[in-house]
Amino acid sequence: MNMIYFLIGCSILLALIFLAAFFWATKNGQHDDTYTPSVRILFDDELKVPEESEKCDEDHL
């Protein structure tokens, strides 16, 4: 029975830590931008060409 009391205490302590982390993230602006992530998927990523292949192409010209 003592183990159950210990586990309940640990779970409450863990829940309070997660609650504090949530409030800290909210205070620091972690959840301010809710629009950008929803439209970011609509834009294509720019393809970056490695600099080495550009130098090789210039040498062959």
mmCIF file as Biopython writes it, N, C-alpha, C and O atoms, coordinates in Angstrom:
data_model
#
loop_
_atom_site.group_PDB
_atom_site.id
_atom_site.type_symbol
_atom_site.label_atom_id
_atom_site.label_alt_id
_atom_site.label_comp_id
_atom_site.label_asym_id
_atom_site.label_entity_id
_atom_site.label_seq_id
_atom_site.pdbx_PDB_ins_code
_atom_site.Cartn_x
_atom_site.Cartn_y
_atom_site.Cartn_z
_atom_site.occupancy
_atom_site.B_iso_or_equiv
_atom_site.auth_seq_id
_atom_site.auth_asym_id
_atom_site.pdbx_PDB_model_num
ATOM 1   N N  . MET A ? 1  ? 0.824  -1.201 0.000   1.0 0.0 1  A 1 
ATOM 2   C CA . MET A ? 1  ? 0.000  0.000  0.000   1.0 0.0 1  A 1 
ATOM 3   C C  . MET A ? 1  ? 0.867  1.264  0.000   1.0 0.0 1  A 1 
ATOM 4   O O  . MET A ? 1  ? 0.502  2.287  -0.579  1.0 0.0 1  A 1 
ATOM 5   N N  . ASN A ? 2  ? 2.018  1.166  0.661   1.0 0.0 2  A 1 
ATOM 6   C CA . ASN A ? 2  ? 2.908  2.321  0.695   1.0 0.0 2  A 1 
ATOM 7   C C  . ASN A ? 2  ? 3.430  2.655  -0.699  1.0 0.0 2  A 1 
ATOM 8   O O  . ASN A ? 2  ? 3.665  3.823  -1.012  1.0 0.0 2  A 1 
ATOM 9   N N  . MET A ? 3  ? 3.612  1.635  -1.534  1.0 0.0 3  A 1 
ATOM 10  C CA . MET A ? 3  ? 4.113  1.863  -2.891  1.0 0.0 3  A 1 
ATOM 11  C C  . MET A ? 3  ? 3.099  2.662  -3.711  1.0 0.0 3  A 1 
ATOM 12  O O  . MET A ? 3  ? 3.490  3.486  -4.537  1.0 0.0 3  A 1 
ATOM 13  N N  . ILE A ? 4  ? 1.821  2.433  -3.496  1.0 0.0 4  A 1 
ATOM 14  C CA . ILE A ? 4  ? 0.790  3.180  -4.226  1.0 0.0 4  A 1 
ATOM 15  C C  . ILE A ? 4  ? 0.849  4.653  -3.857  1.0 0.0 4  A 1 
ATOM 16  O O  . ILE A ? 4  ? 0.719  5.512  -4.729  1.0 0.0 4  A 1 
ATOM 17  N N  . TYR A ? 5  ? 1.042  4.958  -2.591  1.0 0.0 5  A 1 
ATOM 18  C CA . TYR A ? 5  ? 1.152  6.354  -2.164  1.0 0.0 5  A 1 
ATOM 19  C C  . TYR A ? 5  ? 2.384  7.004  -2.783  1.0 0.0 5  A 1 
ATOM 20  O O  . TYR A ? 5  ? 2.343  8.165  -3.191  1.0 0.0 5  A 1 
ATOM 21  N N  . PHE A ? 6  ? 3.469  6.259  -2.851  1.0 0.0 6  A 1 
ATOM 22  C CA . PHE A ? 6  ? 4.690  6.773  -3.467  1.0 0.0 6  A 1 
ATOM 23  C C  . PHE A ? 6  ? 4.472  7.053  -4.954  1.0 0.0 6  A 1 
ATOM 24  O O  . PHE A ? 6  ? 4.888  8.101  -5.449  1.0 0.0 6  A 1 
ATOM 25  N N  . LEU A ? 7  ? 3.829  6.138  -5.669  1.0 0.0 7  A 1 
ATOM 26  C CA . LEU A ? 7  ? 3.593  6.323  -7.102  1.0 0.0 7  A 1 
ATOM 27  C C  . LEU A ? 7  ? 2.633  7.467  -7.379  1.0 0.0 7  A 1 
ATOM 28  O O  . LEU A ? 7  ? 2.804  8.200  -8.353  1.0 0.0 7  A 1 
ATOM 29  N N  . ILE A ? 8  ? 1.623  7.626  -6.528  1.0 0.0 8  A 1 
ATOM 30  C CA . ILE A ? 8  ? 0.697  8.760  -6.685  1.0 0.0 8  A 1 
ATOM 31  C C  . ILE A ? 8  ? 1.448  10.070 -6.474  1.0 0.0 8  A 1 
ATOM 32  O O  . ILE A ? 8  ? 1.237  11.029 -7.215  1.0 0.0 8  A 1 
ATOM 33  N N  . GLY A ? 9  ? 2.307  10.118 -5.488  1.0 0.0 9  A 1 
ATOM 34  C CA . GLY A ? 9  ? 3.099  11.324 -5.242  1.0 0.0 9  A 1 
ATOM 35  C C  . GLY A ? 9  ? 4.026  11.640 -6.407  1.0 0.0 9  A 1 
ATOM 36  O O  . GLY A ? 9  ? 4.162  12.798 -6.801  1.0 0.0 9  A 1 
ATOM 37  N N  . CYS A ? 10 ? 4.662  10.612 -6.956  1.0 0.0 10 A 1 
ATOM 38  C CA . CYS A ? 10 ? 5.547  10.813 -8.110  1.0 0.0 10 A 1 
ATOM 39  C C  . CYS A ? 10 ? 4.770  11.297 -9.327  1.0 0.0 10 A 1 
ATOM 40  O O  . CYS A ? 10 ? 5.244  12.164 -10.060 1.0 0.0 10 A 1 
ATOM 41  N N  . SER A ? 11 ? 3.594  10.751 -9.544  1.0 0.0 11 A 1 
ATOM 42  C CA . SER A ? 11 ? 2.809  11.161 -10.712 1.0 0.0 11 A 1 
ATOM 43  C C  . SER A ? 11 ? 2.313  12.597 -10.565 1.0 0.0 11 A 1 
ATOM 44  O O  . SER A ? 11 ? 2.264  13.334 -11.549 1.0 0.0 11 A 1 
ATOM 45  N N  . ILE A ? 12 ? 1.949  12.999 -9.367  1.0 0.0 12 A 1 
ATOM 46  C CA . ILE A ? 12 ? 1.521  14.389 -9.148  1.0 0.0 12 A 1 
ATOM 47  C C  . ILE A ? 12 ? 2.710  15.331 -9.342  1.0 0.0 12 A 1 
ATOM 48  O O  . ILE A ? 12 ? 2.563  16.395 -9.943  1.0 0.0 12 A 1 
ATOM 49  N N  . LEU A ? 13 ? 3.879  14.949 -8.842  1.0 0.0 13 A 1 
ATOM 50  C CA . LEU A ? 13 ? 5.073  15.770 -9.033  1.0 0.0 13 A 1 
ATOM 51  C C  . LEU A ? 13 ? 5.415  15.890 -10.517 1.0 0.0 13 A 1 
ATOM 52  O O  . LEU A ? 13 ? 5.752  16.980 -10.979 1.0 0.0 13 A 1 
ATOM 53  N N  . LEU A ? 14 ? 5.336  14.816 -11.258 1.0 0.0 14 A 1 
ATOM 54  C CA . LEU A ? 14 ? 5.615  14.844 -12.693 1.0 0.0 14 A 1 
ATOM 55  C C  . LEU A ? 14 ? 4.594  15.710 -13.432 1.0 0.0 14 A 1 
ATOM 56  O O  . LEU A ? 14 ? 4.956  16.451 -14.345 1.0 0.0 14 A 1 
ATOM 57  N N  . ALA A ? 15 ? 3.336  15.621 -13.047 1.0 0.0 15 A 1 
ATOM 58  C CA . ALA A ? 15 ? 2.306  16.452 -13.673 1.0 0.0 15 A 1 
ATOM 59  C C  . ALA A ? 15 ? 2.565  17.928 -13.403 1.0 0.0 15 A 1 
ATOM 60  O O  . ALA A ? 15 ? 2.355  18.757 -14.289 1.0 0.0 15 A 1 
ATOM 61  N N  . LEU A ? 16 ? 3.011  18.274 -12.210 1.0 0.0 16 A 1 
ATOM 62  C CA . LEU A ? 16 ? 3.311  19.669 -11.883 1.0 0.0 16 A 1 
ATOM 63  C C  . LEU A ? 16 ? 4.513  20.169 -12.687 1.0 0.0 16 A 1 
ATOM 64  O O  . LEU A ? 16 ? 4.554  21.332 -13.089 1.0 0.0 16 A 1 
ATOM 65  N N  . ILE A ? 17 ? 5.484  19.295 -12.918 1.0 0.0 17 A 1 
ATOM 66  C CA . ILE A ? 17 ? 6.640  19.683 -13.737 1.0 0.0 17 A 1 
ATOM 67  C C  . ILE A ? 17 ? 6.203  19.960 -15.172 1.0 0.0 17 A 1 
ATOM 68  O O  . ILE A ? 17 ? 6.633  20.948 -15.766 1.0 0.0 17 A 1 
ATOM 69  N N  . PHE A ? 18 ? 5.355  19.102 -15.736 1.0 0.0 18 A 1 
ATOM 70  C CA . PHE A ? 18 ? 4.860  19.334 -17.099 1.0 0.0 18 A 1 
ATOM 71  C C  . PHE A ? 18 ? 3.997  20.588 -17.169 1.0 0.0 18 A 1 
ATOM 72  O O  . PHE A ? 18 ? 4.049  21.313 -18.163 1.0 0.0 18 A 1 
ATOM 73  N N  . LEU A ? 19 ? 3.213  20.856 -16.143 1.0 0.0 19 A 1 
ATOM 74  C CA . LEU A ? 19 ? 2.394  22.064 -16.114 1.0 0.0 19 A 1 
ATOM 75  C C  . LEU A ? 19 ? 3.277  23.303 -16.060 1.0 0.0 19 A 1 
ATOM 76  O O  . LEU A ? 19 ? 2.998  24.289 -16.742 1.0 0.0 19 A 1 
ATOM 77  N N  . ALA A ? 20 ? 4.334  23.266 -15.262 1.0 0.0 20 A 1 
ATOM 78  C CA . ALA A ? 20 ? 5.267  24.392 -15.187 1.0 0.0 20 A 1 
ATOM 79  C C  . ALA A ? 20 ? 5.966  24.596 -16.527 1.0 0.0 20 A 1 
ATOM 80  O O  . ALA A ? 20 ? 6.168  25.737 -16.943 1.0 0.0 20 A 1 
ATOM 81  N N  . ALA A ? 21 ? 6.340  23.515 -17.209 1.0 0.0 21 A 1 
ATOM 82  C CA . ALA A ? 21 ? 6.984  23.625 -18.520 1.0 0.0 21 A 1 
ATOM 83  C C  . ALA A ? 21 ? 6.025  24.229 -19.544 1.0 0.0 21 A 1 
ATOM 84  O O  . ALA A ? 21 ? 6.446  25.010 -20.397 1.0 0.0 21 A 1 
ATOM 85  N N  . PHE A ? 22 ? 4.757  23.880 -19.469 1.0 0.0 22 A 1 
ATOM 86  C CA . PHE A ? 22 ? 3.760  24.450 -20.388 1.0 0.0 22 A 1 
ATOM 87  C C  . PHE A ? 22 ? 3.608  25.949 -20.155 1.0 0.0 22 A 1 
ATOM 88  O O  . PHE A ? 22 ? 3.585  26.728 -21.108 1.0 0.0 22 A 1 
ATOM 89  N N  . PHE A ? 23 ? 3.504  26.352 -18.900 1.0 0.0 23 A 1 
ATOM 90  C CA . PHE A ? 23 ? 3.366  27.778 -18.602 1.0 0.0 23 A 1 
ATOM 91  C C  . PHE A ? 23 ? 4.625  28.543 -18.991 1.0 0.0 23 A 1 
ATOM 92  O O  . PHE A ? 23 ? 4.535  29.677 -19.461 1.0 0.0 23 A 1 
ATOM 93  N N  . TRP A ? 24 ? 5.797  27.941 -18.804 1.0 0.0 24 A 1 
ATOM 94  C CA . TRP A ? 24 ? 7.045  28.586 -19.200 1.0 0.0 24 A 1 
ATOM 95  C C  . TRP A ? 24 ? 7.082  28.788 -20.712 1.0 0.0 24 A 1 
ATOM 96  O O  . TRP A ? 24 ? 7.472  29.855 -21.186 1.0 0.0 24 A 1 
ATOM 97  N N  . ALA A ? 25 ? 6.680  27.770 -21.471 1.0 0.0 25 A 1 
ATOM 98  C CA . ALA A ? 25 ? 6.679  27.878 -22.934 1.0 0.0 25 A 1 
ATOM 99  C C  . ALA A ? 25 ? 5.675  28.924 -23.401 1.0 0.0 25 A 1 
ATOM 100 O O  . ALA A ? 25 ? 5.947  29.661 -24.349 1.0 0.0 25 A 1 
ATOM 101 N N  . THR A ? 26 ? 4.539  28.998 -22.759 1.0 0.0 26 A 1 
ATOM 102 C CA . THR A ? 26 ? 3.534  29.993 -23.123 1.0 0.0 26 A 1 
ATOM 103 C C  . THR A ? 26 ? 4.034  31.400 -22.818 1.0 0.0 26 A 1 
ATOM 104 O O  . THR A ? 26 ? 3.816  32.325 -23.600 1.0 0.0 26 A 1 
ATOM 105 N N  . LYS A ? 27 ? 4.691  31.554 -21.700 1.0 0.0 27 A 1 
ATOM 106 C CA . LYS A ? 27 ? 5.213  32.863 -21.307 1.0 0.0 27 A 1 
ATOM 107 C C  . LYS A ? 27 ? 6.287  33.341 -22.268 1.0 0.0 27 A 1 
ATOM 108 O O  . LYS A ? 27 ? 6.389  34.541 -22.524 1.0 0.0 27 A 1 
ATOM 109 N N  . ASN A ? 28 ? 7.095  32.428 -22.807 1.0 0.0 28 A 1 
ATOM 110 C CA . ASN A ? 28 ? 8.184  32.791 -23.704 1.0 0.0 28 A 1 
ATOM 111 C C  . ASN A ? 28 ? 7.761  32.871 -25.165 1.0 0.0 28 A 1 
ATOM 112 O O  . ASN A ? 28 ? 8.614  33.050 -26.035 1.0 0.0 28 A 1 
ATOM 113 N N  . GLY A ? 29 ? 6.474  32.743 -25.459 1.0 0.0 29 A 1 
ATOM 114 C CA . GLY A ? 29 ? 5.996  32.943 -26.819 1.0 0.0 29 A 1 
ATOM 115 C C  . GLY A ? 29 ? 6.080  31.724 -27.712 1.0 0.0 29 A 1 
ATOM 116 O O  . GLY A ? 29 ? 6.055  31.864 -28.935 1.0 0.0 29 A 1 
ATOM 117 N N  . GLN A ? 30 ? 6.178  30.556 -27.156 1.0 0.0 30 A 1 
ATOM 118 C CA . GLN A ? 30 ? 6.288  29.336 -27.953 1.0 0.0 30 A 1 
ATOM 119 C C  . GLN A ? 30 ? 5.032  29.087 -28.782 1.0 0.0 30 A 1 
ATOM 120 O O  . GLN A ? 30 ? 5.119  28.516 -29.869 1.0 0.0 30 A 1 
ATOM 121 N N  . HIS A ? 31 ? 3.884  29.498 -28.295 1.0 0.0 31 A 1 
ATOM 122 C CA . HIS A ? 31 ? 2.614  29.196 -28.959 1.0 0.0 31 A 1 
ATOM 123 C C  . HIS A ? 31 ? 1.990  30.425 -29.616 1.0 0.0 31 A 1 
ATOM 124 O O  . HIS A ? 31 ? 0.786  30.435 -29.874 1.0 0.0 31 A 1 
ATOM 125 N N  . ASP A ? 32 ? 2.783  31.459 -29.891 1.0 0.0 32 A 1 
ATOM 126 C CA . ASP A ? 32 ? 2.227  32.688 -30.456 1.0 0.0 32 A 1 
ATOM 127 C C  . ASP A ? 32 ? 1.828  32.551 -31.920 1.0 0.0 32 A 1 
ATOM 128 O O  . ASP A ? 32 ? 0.767  33.031 -32.316 1.0 0.0 32 A 1 
ATOM 129 N N  . ASP A ? 33 ? 2.659  31.908 -32.723 1.0 0.0 33 A 1 
ATOM 130 C CA . ASP A ? 33 ? 2.406  31.819 -34.158 1.0 0.0 33 A 1 
ATOM 131 C C  . ASP A ? 33 ? 1.684  30.513 -34.481 1.0 0.0 33 A 1 
ATOM 132 O O  . ASP A ? 33 ? 2.310  29.458 -34.578 1.0 0.0 33 A 1 
ATOM 133 N N  . THR A ? 34 ? 0.388  30.588 -34.644 1.0 0.0 34 A 1 
ATOM 134 C CA . THR A ? 34 ? -0.384 29.386 -34.974 1.0 0.0 34 A 1 
ATOM 135 C C  . THR A ? 34 ? -0.748 29.330 -36.459 1.0 0.0 34 A 1 
ATOM 136 O O  . THR A ? 34 ? -1.259 28.314 -36.932 1.0 0.0 34 A 1 
ATOM 137 N N  . TYR A ? 35 ? -0.488 30.422 -37.203 1.0 0.0 35 A 1 
ATOM 138 C CA . TYR A ? 35 ? -0.882 30.453 -38.607 1.0 0.0 35 A 1 
ATOM 139 C C  . TYR A ? 35 ? 0.206  29.905 -39.531 1.0 0.0 35 A 1 
ATOM 140 O O  . TYR A ? 35 ? -0.094 29.134 -40.442 1.0 0.0 35 A 1 
ATOM 141 N N  . THR A ? 36 ? 1.455  30.289 -39.311 1.0 0.0 36 A 1 
ATOM 142 C CA . THR A ? 36 ? 2.538  29.934 -40.218 1.0 0.0 36 A 1 
ATOM 143 C C  . THR A ? 36 ? 2.727  28.429 -40.401 1.0 0.0 36 A 1 
ATOM 144 O O  . THR A ? 36 ? 2.893  27.995 -41.541 1.0 0.0 36 A 1 
ATOM 145 N N  . PRO A ? 37 ? 2.713  27.615 -39.362 1.0 0.0 37 A 1 
ATOM 146 C CA . PRO A ? 37 ? 2.908  26.183 -39.591 1.0 0.0 37 A 1 
ATOM 147 C C  . PRO A ? 37 ? 1.832  25.550 -40.471 1.0 0.0 37 A 1 
ATOM 148 O O  . PRO A ? 37 ? 2.096  24.563 -41.157 1.0 0.0 37 A 1 
ATOM 149 N N  . SER A ? 38 ? 0.641  26.101 -40.456 1.0 0.0 38 A 1 
ATOM 150 C CA . SER A ? 38 ? -0.424 25.510 -41.258 1.0 0.0 38 A 1 
ATOM 151 C C  . SER A ? 38 ? -0.275 25.810 -42.748 1.0 0.0 38 A 1 
ATOM 152 O O  . SER A ? 38 ? -0.778 25.053 -43.578 1.0 0.0 38 A 1 
ATOM 153 N N  . VAL A ? 39 ? 0.404  26.894 -43.100 1.0 0.0 39 A 1 
ATOM 154 C CA . VAL A ? 39 ? 0.579  27.218 -44.520 1.0 0.0 39 A 1 
ATOM 155 C C  . VAL A ? 39 ? 1.983  26.922 -45.011 1.0 0.0 39 A 1 
ATOM 156 O O  . VAL A ? 39 ? 2.239  27.021 -46.211 1.0 0.0 39 A 1 
ATOM 157 N N  . ARG A ? 40 ? 2.896  26.564 -44.129 1.0 0.0 40 A 1 
ATOM 158 C CA . ARG A ? 40 ? 4.274  26.288 -44.533 1.0 0.0 40 A 1 
ATOM 159 C C  . ARG A ? 40 ? 4.337  25.094 -45.483 1.0 0.0 40 A 1 
ATOM 160 O O  . ARG A ? 40 ? 5.211  25.043 -46.347 1.0 0.0 40 A 1 
ATOM 161 N N  . ILE A ? 41 ? 3.440  24.154 -45.338 1.0 0.0 41 A 1 
ATOM 162 C CA . ILE A ? 41 ? 3.453  22.968 -46.190 1.0 0.0 41 A 1 
ATOM 163 C C  . ILE A ? 41 ? 3.076  23.303 -47.639 1.0 0.0 41 A 1 
ATOM 164 O O  . ILE A ? 41 ? 3.363  22.525 -48.549 1.0 0.0 41 A 1 
ATOM 165 N N  . LEU A ? 42 ? 2.440  24.447 -47.851 1.0 0.0 42 A 1 
ATOM 166 C CA . LEU A ? 42 ? 2.011  24.813 -49.189 1.0 0.0 42 A 1 
ATOM 167 C C  . LEU A ? 42 ? 3.158  25.344 -50.048 1.0 0.0 42 A 1 
ATOM 168 O O  . LEU A ? 42 ? 3.048  25.365 -51.274 1.0 0.0 42 A 1 
ATOM 169 N N  . PHE A ? 43 ? 4.240  25.766 -49.432 1.0 0.0 43 A 1 
ATOM 170 C CA . PHE A ? 43 ? 5.357  26.337 -50.175 1.0 0.0 43 A 1 
ATOM 171 C C  . PHE A ? 43 ? 6.403  25.272 -50.452 1.0 0.0 43 A 1 
ATOM 172 O O  . PHE A ? 43 ? 6.704  24.441 -49.595 1.0 0.0 43 A 1 
ATOM 173 N N  . ASP A ? 44 ? 6.961  25.305 -51.673 1.0 0.0 44 A 1 
ATOM 174 C CA . ASP A ? 44 ? 8.016  24.363 -52.037 1.0 0.0 44 A 1 
ATOM 175 C C  . ASP A ? 44 ? 9.330  24.809 -51.417 1.0 0.0 44 A 1 
ATOM 176 O O  . ASP A ? 44 ? 9.599  26.004 -51.290 1.0 0.0 44 A 1 
ATOM 177 N N  . ASP A ? 45 ? 10.129 23.848 -51.041 1.0 0.0 45 A 1 
ATOM 178 C CA . ASP A ? 45 ? 11.457 24.156 -50.544 1.0 0.0 45 A 1 
ATOM 179 C C  . ASP A ? 45 ? 12.368 24.467 -51.725 1.0 0.0 45 A 1 
ATOM 180 O O  . ASP A ? 45 ? 12.251 23.858 -52.788 1.0 0.0 45 A 1 
ATOM 181 N N  . GLU A ? 46 ? 13.274 25.415 -51.530 1.0 0.0 46 A 1 
ATOM 182 C CA . GLU A ? 46 ? 14.225 25.733 -52.577 1.0 0.0 46 A 1 
ATOM 183 C C  . GLU A ? 46 ? 15.317 24.667 -52.577 1.0 0.0 46 A 1 
ATOM 184 O O  . GLU A ? 46 ? 15.839 24.297 -51.525 1.0 0.0 46 A 1 
ATOM 185 N N  . LEU A ? 47 ? 15.648 24.188 -53.753 1.0 0.0 47 A 1 
ATOM 186 C CA . LEU A ? 47 ? 16.708 23.209 -53.872 1.0 0.0 47 A 1 
ATOM 187 C C  . LEU A ? 47 ? 18.053 23.917 -53.842 1.0 0.0 47 A 1 
ATOM 188 O O  . LEU A ? 47 ? 18.287 24.854 -54.605 1.0 0.0 47 A 1 
ATOM 189 N N  . LYS A ? 48 ? 18.924 23.471 -52.970 1.0 0.0 48 A 1 
ATOM 190 C CA . LYS A ? 48 ? 20.250 24.077 -52.872 1.0 0.0 48 A 1 
ATOM 191 C C  . LYS A ? 48 ? 21.242 23.189 -53.599 1.0 0.0 48 A 1 
ATOM 192 O O  . LYS A ? 48 ? 21.344 21.993 -53.329 1.0 0.0 48 A 1 
ATOM 193 N N  . VAL A ? 49 ? 21.966 23.789 -54.518 1.0 0.0 49 A 1 
ATOM 194 C CA . VAL A ? 49 ? 22.976 23.063 -55.278 1.0 0.0 49 A 1 
ATOM 195 C C  . VAL A ? 49 ? 24.278 23.161 -54.498 1.0 0.0 49 A 1 
ATOM 196 O O  . VAL A ? 49 ? 24.694 24.258 -54.127 1.0 0.0 49 A 1 
ATOM 197 N N  . PRO A ? 50 ? 24.917 22.045 -54.249 1.0 0.0 50 A 1 
ATOM 198 C CA . PRO A ? 50 ? 26.197 22.097 -53.531 1.0 0.0 50 A 1 
ATOM 199 C C  . PRO A ? 50 ? 27.224 22.916 -54.298 1.0 0.0 50 A 1 
ATOM 200 O O  . PRO A ? 50 ? 27.232 22.905 -55.529 1.0 0.0 50 A 1 
ATOM 201 N N  . GLU A ? 51 ? 28.082 23.619 -53.587 1.0 0.0 51 A 1 
ATOM 202 C CA . GLU A ? 51 ? 29.063 24.493 -54.218 1.0 0.0 51 A 1 
ATOM 203 C C  . GLU A ? 51 ? 30.075 23.708 -55.051 1.0 0.0 51 A 1 
ATOM 204 O O  . GLU A ? 51 ? 30.592 24.231 -56.038 1.0 0.0 51 A 1 
ATOM 205 N N  . GLU A ? 52 ? 30.361 22.480 -54.677 1.0 0.0 52 A 1 
ATOM 206 C CA . GLU A ? 52 ? 31.342 21.685 -55.413 1.0 0.0 52 A 1 
ATOM 207 C C  . GLU A ? 52 ? 30.873 21.401 -56.836 1.0 0.0 52 A 1 
ATOM 208 O O  . GLU A ? 52 ? 31.674 21.448 -57.770 1.0 0.0 52 A 1 
ATOM 209 N N  . SER A ? 53 ? 29.592 21.110 -57.012 1.0 0.0 53 A 1 
ATOM 210 C CA . SER A ? 53 ? 29.102 20.811 -58.361 1.0 0.0 53 A 1 
ATOM 211 C C  . SER A ? 53 ? 29.083 22.074 -59.209 1.0 0.0 53 A 1 
ATOM 212 O O  . SER A ? 53 ? 29.246 21.994 -60.427 1.0 0.0 53 A 1 
ATOM 213 N N  . GLU A ? 54 ? 28.887 23.241 -58.596 1.0 0.0 54 A 1 
ATOM 214 C CA . GLU A ? 54 ? 28.927 24.480 -59.350 1.0 0.0 54 A 1 
ATOM 215 C C  . GLU A ? 54 ? 30.351 24.745 -59.847 1.0 0.0 54 A 1 
ATOM 216 O O  . GLU A ? 54 ? 30.535 25.197 -60.977 1.0 0.0 54 A 1 
ATOM 217 N N  . LYS A ? 55 ? 31.354 24.469 -59.019 1.0 0.0 55 A 1 
ATOM 218 C CA . LYS A ? 55 ? 32.738 24.677 -59.420 1.0 0.0 55 A 1 
ATOM 219 C C  . LYS A ? 55 ? 33.120 23.719 -60.534 1.0 0.0 55 A 1 
ATOM 220 O O  . LYS A ? 55 ? 33.854 24.095 -61.448 1.0 0.0 55 A 1 
ATOM 221 N N  . CYS A ? 56 ? 32.635 22.493 -60.472 1.0 0.0 56 A 1 
ATOM 222 C CA . CYS A ? 56 ? 32.932 21.525 -61.521 1.0 0.0 56 A 1 
ATOM 223 C C  . CYS A ? 56 ? 32.316 21.940 -62.836 1.0 0.0 56 A 1 
ATOM 224 O O  . CYS A ? 56 ? 32.939 21.770 -63.884 1.0 0.0 56 A 1 
ATOM 225 N N  . ASP A ? 57 ? 31.118 22.476 -62.812 1.0 0.0 57 A 1 
ATOM 226 C CA . ASP A ? 57 ? 30.456 22.921 -64.026 1.0 0.0 57 A 1 
ATOM 227 C C  . ASP A ? 57 ? 31.201 24.084 -64.652 1.0 0.0 57 A 1 
ATOM 228 O O  . ASP A ? 57 ? 31.294 24.164 -65.877 1.0 0.0 57 A 1 
ATOM 229 N N  . GLU A ? 58 ? 31.736 24.994 -63.836 1.0 0.0 58 A 1 
ATOM 230 C CA . GLU A ? 58 ? 32.462 26.143 -64.349 1.0 0.0 58 A 1 
ATOM 231 C C  . GLU A ? 58 ? 33.785 25.708 -64.992 1.0 0.0 58 A 1 
ATOM 232 O O  . GLU A ? 58 ? 34.224 26.302 -65.977 1.0 0.0 58 A 1 
ATOM 233 N N  . ASP A ? 59 ? 34.411 24.682 -64.440 1.0 0.0 59 A 1 
ATOM 234 C CA . ASP A ? 59 ? 35.688 24.214 -64.975 1.0 0.0 59 A 1 
ATOM 235 C C  . ASP A ? 59 ? 35.519 23.571 -66.341 1.0 0.0 59 A 1 
ATOM 236 O O  . ASP A ? 59 ? 36.422 23.646 -67.173 1.0 0.0 59 A 1 
ATOM 237 N N  . HIS A ? 60 ? 34.393 22.950 -66.581 1.0 0.0 60 A 1 
ATOM 238 C CA . HIS A ? 60 ? 34.153 22.270 -67.848 1.0 0.0 60 A 1 
ATOM 239 C C  . HIS A ? 60 ? 33.718 23.204 -68.953 1.0 0.0 60 A 1 
ATOM 240 O O  . HIS A ? 60 ? 33.714 22.811 -70.120 1.0 0.0 60 A 1 
ATOM 241 N N  . LEU A ? 61 ? 33.357 24.409 -68.628 1.0 0.0 61 A 1 
ATOM 242 C CA . LEU A ? 61 ? 32.910 25.349 -69.645 1.0 0.0 61 A 1 
ATOM 243 C C  . LEU A ? 61 ? 34.042 26.018 -70.298 1.0 0.0 61 A 1 
ATOM 244 O O  . LEU A ? 61 ? 33.841 26.847 -71.185 1.0 0.0 61 A 1 
#
